[in-house]
Amino acid sequence: MIEGIVVTLTGTELQKLCKDRAAHHRKRAKVYVEQIKNMKRSKIENANMSSGDPIANLESRMDKHTDDAGELEFTAAHLDLKEKYRLQRDDLARLGICKGRGW
C-alpha cells in the first residue's frame, strides 16, 4: 500500500519535466540580467529603499534561478530512462507542477 499522494512517472516523462523546468529557470534568470543592466544603466541606487540594495536583490534571484536550472539539467542528464520514479508533493513543486505551499 502507498501512503499519501504519490505520482509515478517514467524516466522519459521526468526528464522532459526537468528540462522544461530548467528552461523556465534559464528564462527567468535572463529577465533578471536585463533588469540588472537597466538599473545599472539608469544608475539606480539603494537610497531610500526599504528592501536594501535592489541590484543585489535581483542578482540573488538571478543566481537562484541559474542554480535551479543547473540542478535540473544535471538531474535530467542522469536519469535512468527505463526506470519509473515515484514523486511526492515536494518533487512536484520543484518541477513547477504545483505550488510549494499546502494543498
Buried (B, 14 or more C-beta within 10 A) or exposed (E): EEEEEEEEBBBEBBBEBBBEBBEBBBEBBEEBBEBBEEBEEEEBEEEEEEEEEBBEBBBEBBEBBBEBBEBBBEBBEEBEEEEEBEBEBEBBBBBBEEEEEEE
